[in-house]
Amino acid sequence: MPKLRKKPILSGMKAKRLNFHKVLNLSKTYMNRRGQAVLVYLYPFKTKRGRPKKYPDEIILTLLFLQVAWNLSFRDLEYLAVQIFGRENIPDFSTYYYRLKQLPSILLVDFLNFVSRRLLGKYHKELRFLIIDGTGFKYNEIYPLKILRGKEIKEVKSHVKVVVLSVHLKDGKRFILTALPGESYASEVKLGEKIVRWLNERRFIWRALKGKPFLGDKAYDSIKFIELVLLAGLKPYIKVRETLRKGIKSEIRLKCKELLESDEIYRFRGLIESIFGEVKQDVGSYERTKSFHIAQLFVLAKFILFNMGVLFFVWMIFQTLSRET
């Protein structure tokens, strides 16, 4: 019998319990409305040969959220899930691992967008500004990063890069609008460009965000990126690089500088770091897997859980469980 923790991982949040059935119902709603269509679009020529799926995709997604929220190994996850649902409704850990490998990361990105769309519909009148930034999550090896210094750290390739766009409300609430993962040390600007293009393609989101401040640090000081932000109808409060010898010549970059000097809203840019800090402190910054693909799924699941906390007015939504039995 595996030995489990007494407390949930997210003990630093206001609420310490998650209603597991709400997560399952939300996963089922997503798969029925959008998830199946995404899979058909990604795999249009997939044949129907072989055995049909015994366990639906919403069960796999729910198990993924449970594993990430409690930082469980695959064996511990199987043991705990059987206590909740029963043996006949839960796959063994090897089947679950296989199903995870078949799950495209874009499905988790779309799930995150599905949850954020609900939040945006609820809070679109209270929006204040948006912040974009990138962060990283380690996988496969944990100890070398604790002893490496300087350039040695940047040579480590087992690393998931993710660019996050967060929405901040007038009352201090915040949630993740979307996130896009990439390979180790991928370009934040290129990932950010894909995110801004996605904003332009969603009419409701474009209308809700039009005219809002868009905050970013010097990493996003790119003329092409700023142009995309302007095309999305947003105000680019992006810090631009400037030295005594090299001034600012581009009109677009000059506009960013003028916006920064005319308003003090840029001082709130660091608020997105608090989101990264909460997520990494409560569900960890290290993914317990050797697979880059599964590490991506774990990272995206963490941000989906963050949004679920805002959606359900609590952070953890599972029912009270005794993890010693």
C-alpha positions in Angstrom: 0.0 0.0 0.0 1.6 3.3 -1.0 2.2 5.9 1.6 0.4 9.2 0.7 0.6 12.7 2.1 -1.9 13.8 4.8 -2.5 17.2 3.2 -3.1 18.3 -0.3 -0.3 19.9 -2.2 -2.0 23.2 -2.6 -2.1 23.9 1.1 -1.1 27.5 0.7 -4.3 28.5 -1.0 -7.5 29.7 0.7 -9.4 26.5 0.1 -7.7 23.1 0.5 -10.2 20.7 -1.0 -11.3 20.0 -4.5 -14.7 18.6 -5.5 -13.6 15.8 -7.8 -17.0 15.4 -9.5 -17.0 19.1 -10.6 -13.7 18.5 -12.4 -15.1 15.3 -14.0 -18.2 17.1 -15.1 -16.2 20.0 -16.5 -14.0 17.6 -18.4 -17.0 15.7 -19.8 -18.6 19.0 -20.9 -15.4 20.1 -22.6 -15.0 16.7 -24.5 -18.6 16.8 -25.6 -18.6 20.4 -26.8 -15.1 20.8 -28.2 -12.6 18.1 -27.2 -13.9 15.4 -29.6 -13.9 17.9 -32.5 -10.3 18.8 -31.7 -9.3 15.2 -31.8 -11.1 14.6 -35.1 -9.4 17.7 -36.6 -6.0 16.5 -35.4 -6.4 12.9 -36.5 -8.8 13.0 -39.5 -7.5 9.8 -41.1 -7.4 7.7 -37.9 -9.0 4.3 -38.6 -11.5 2.6 -36.4 -9.6 -0.6 -36.3 -8.6 -2.2 -33.0 -10.3 -2.2 -29.7 -12.6 0.8 -28.9 -11.6 2.9 -26.0 -12.7 1.3 -22.7 -12.1 4.5 -20.7 -13.4 7.8 -22.0 -11.1 10.8 -22.5 -12.7 12.8 -19.7 -11.6 10.1 -17.2 -8.0 10.4 -18.5 -8.2 14.2 -18.2 -9.6 14.0 -14.7 -6.9 11.6 -13.6 -4.3 14.0 -15.0 -5.7 16.8 -12.9 -5.8 14.6 -9.8 -2.2 13.5 -10.4 -0.9 17.1 -10.9 -2.9 18.6 -7.9 -1.6 16.0 -5.5 1.8 15.4 -7.1 1.3 11.7 -7.3 3.3 9.0 -9.0 1.5 6.8 -11.6 1.1 3.9 -9.1 -0.1 6.1 -6.3 -2.6 7.8 -8.7 -4.0 4.4 -9.6 -4.4 3.4 -6.0 -6.1 6.6 -5.0 -8.4 6.8 -8.1 -9.6 3.2 -7.4 -10.7 4.3 -3.9 -12.8 7.0 -5.4 -14.3 5.4 -8.5 -13.8 1.7 -8.1 -11.6 -0.7 -10.0 -13.9 -1.2 -13.0 -13.9 2.5 -13.9 -10.2 3.3 -13.6 -7.4 2.0 -15.9 -4.3 0.6 -14.6 -1.3 2.9 -14.5 0.3 1.5 -17.6 -2.9 2.0 -19.7 -3.2 5.5 -18.3 0.4 6.3 -19.2 -0.2 5.0 -22.8 -3.4 7.1 -23.1 -1.5 10.2 -21.9 1.1 9.7 -24.6 -1.7 9.7 -27.2 -3.1 12.9 -25.8 -2.0 15.9 -27.9 -0.8 18.9 -25.9 -3.0 21.2 -28.0 -6.0 19.5 -26.4 -4.9 20.8 -23.0 -4.3 24.3 -24.5 -7.8 24.2 -25.9 -9.2 23.0 -22.5 -7.4 26.0 -20.8 -9.0 28.3 -23.4 -12.4 26.7 -22.8 -12.2 27.5 -19.0 -10.8 31.0 -19.6 -13.7 31.7 -22.1 -16.2 31.0 -19.3 -14.2 33.3 -16.9 -14.0 36.0 -19.5 -17.8 35.8 -20.1 -18.3 36.3 -16.4 -15.8 39.0 -15.7 -15.4 40.8 -19.1 -16.8 44.1 -17.6 -14.2 44.1 -14.8 -11.0 43.7 -16.9 -8.2 46.1 -16.1 -5.1 44.9 -18.0 -3.3 41.9 -19.4 0.3 40.7 -18.7 2.4 38.3 -20.8 5.5 36.5 -19.6 7.3 33.2 -19.8 8.5 30.7 -17.3 10.0 27.3 -17.2 9.4 23.9 -15.6 12.1 21.2 -15.1 11.6 17.5 -15.8 13.7 14.3 -15.9 16.5 15.6 -13.6 16.0 17.7 -10.5 19.3 17.7 -8.6 21.8 19.1 -11.2 20.0 22.5 -11.3 20.7 22.9 -7.6 24.4 22.7 -8.1 24.9 24.3 -11.5 25.7 28.0 -11.9 25.7 30.6 -14.7 25.9 29.3 -18.3 25.9 25.7 -17.1 22.2 25.9 -16.2 21.3 27.0 -19.8 22.9 23.9 -21.2 20.3 21.7 -19.5 17.8 20.7 -22.2 15.2 18.8 -20.0 13.1 21.9 -19.6 9.6 23.0 -20.7 9.1 26.6 -21.7 5.7 28.1 -21.4 4.4 31.6 -22.3 1.4 32.7 -20.3 -1.1 35.5 -20.9 -2.9 36.5 -17.7 -6.0 38.7 -17.2 -6.2 41.0 -14.1 -9.5 42.4 -12.8 -10.3 45.6 -10.9 -10.9 43.7 -7.6 -7.5 42.0 -7.7 -8.7 38.6 -9.1 -6.7 37.1 -12.0 -6.8 34.1 -14.3 -4.9 32.7 -17.2 -6.4 33.6 -20.6 -4.2 31.2 -22.5 -0.8 29.6 -22.4 1.5 28.0 -25.0 4.3 25.5 -24.2 7.5 25.1 -26.2 10.8 23.3 -26.1 13.6 24.2 -23.7 14.6 27.9 -24.0 12.2 28.4 -26.9 11.7 32.0 -28.1 9.2 33.8 -25.9 8.5 36.3 -28.7 7.6 33.6 -31.3 5.3 31.9 -28.7 3.8 35.3 -27.8 3.1 36.1 -31.5 1.1 32.9 -31.8 -0.9 33.9 -28.7 -1.7 37.4 -30.0 -2.8 36.0 -33.3 -5.1 33.7 -31.5 -6.6 36.7 -29.8 -7.3 38.3 -33.2 -9.1 35.1 -34.4 -11.6 35.0 -31.5 -14.2 37.7 -32.0 -15.7 37.6 -28.5 -12.3 37.8 -26.9 -11.2 40.6 -29.3 -14.3 42.6 -28.3 -13.8 42.0 -24.6 -10.1 43.0 -24.6 -10.2 45.9 -27.1 -8.4 49.0 -25.8 -7.0 47.2 -22.7 -3.4 47.7 -21.6 -1.0 44.9 -22.6 2.0 44.6 -20.3 5.3 42.9 -21.2 8.9 43.2 -20.3 12.0 43.9 -22.5 11.9 40.3 -23.9 8.9 41.3 -26.1 10.6 44.5 -27.5 10.1 43.3 -31.1 8.5 45.5 -33.7 6.6 42.6 -35.3 5.2 41.6 -31.9 4.2 45.1 -31.0 2.5 45.5 -34.4 0.4 42.3 -33.7 -0.6 43.7 -30.3 -1.7 47.0 -31.9 -3.7 45.0 -34.6 -5.4 43.2 -31.7 -6.7 46.5 -30.5 -4.6 46.5 -27.3 -2.3 49.2 -25.9 1.3 47.9 -25.8 2.9 48.8 -22.5 6.1 47.0 -23.4 9.4 48.2 -22.1 11.8 49.0 -24.9 15.6 48.8 -24.9 17.4 52.1 -25.0 20.9 53.2 -24.3 22.8 56.5 -24.4 24.5 55.5 -27.7 21.6 53.7 -29.3 18.3 55.6 -29.1 14.8 54.6 -30.3 14.1 55.2 -34.0 11.0 53.1 -34.7 7.7 55.0 -34.3 6.1 51.9 -32.9 8.7 51.5 -30.2 8.5 55.3 -29.5 4.8 54.9 -28.9 5.5 52.1 -26.3 7.8 54.5 -24.5 5.3 57.3 -24.5 2.6 55.0 -23.1 5.0 53.9 -20.3 5.9 57.5 -19.4 2.2 58.7 -19.5 0.9 56.0 -17.2 2.1 54.1 -14.1 0.2 50.9 -14.9 3.5 49.2 -15.9 4.4 48.9 -12.3 1.9 46.0 -12.0 3.7 43.9 -14.6 5.3 41.8 -11.8 1.8 40.5 -10.7 2.2 37.6 -13.2 5.2 36.5 -11.2 2.9 35.9 -8.3 0.9 33.5 -10.4 4.1 31.6 -11.3 5.1 31.6 -7.7 1.8 30.2 -6.4 1.7 27.5 -9.1 5.3 26.4 -8.5 5.1 26.6 -4.8 1.8 24.7 -4.5 2.1 22.1 -7.3 5.8 22.1 -7.9 8.2 23.3 -10.6 9.5 19.9 -11.4 7.7 17.3 -13.4 8.2 13.7 -12.4 8.6 12.2 -15.9 11.3 11.6 -18.5 9.0 12.4 -21.4 8.9 15.9 -22.8 5.4 15.4 -24.1 4.0 14.3 -20.8 5.9 17.1 -19.0 4.0 19.5 -21.3 0.7 18.0 -20.3 1.6 18.3 -16.6 2.5 22.0 -17.0 -0.7 22.9 -18.8 -2.7 20.9 -16.3 -1.3 23.1 -13.5 -2.5 26.3 -15.2 -5.9 24.7 -15.9 -6.2 23.9 -12.2 -5.4 27.5 -11.4 -8.3 28.7 -13.6 -10.6 26.0 -12.2 -9.9 27.6 -8.8 -11.2 30.9 -10.0 -14.1 29.4 -11.8 -15.3 27.4 -8.8 -14.4 30.2 -6.3 -12.0 27.9 -4.6 -8.5 26.7 -5.6 -8.9 23.0 -4.8 -12.1 21.4 -5.8 -11.7 17.8 -4.7 -13.9 16.3 -2.0 -12.3 15.6 1.4 -10.3 12.5 1.1 -8.4 10.5 3.7 -5.1 9.8 2.0 -3.9 7.4 4.6 -6.5 4.8 3.9 
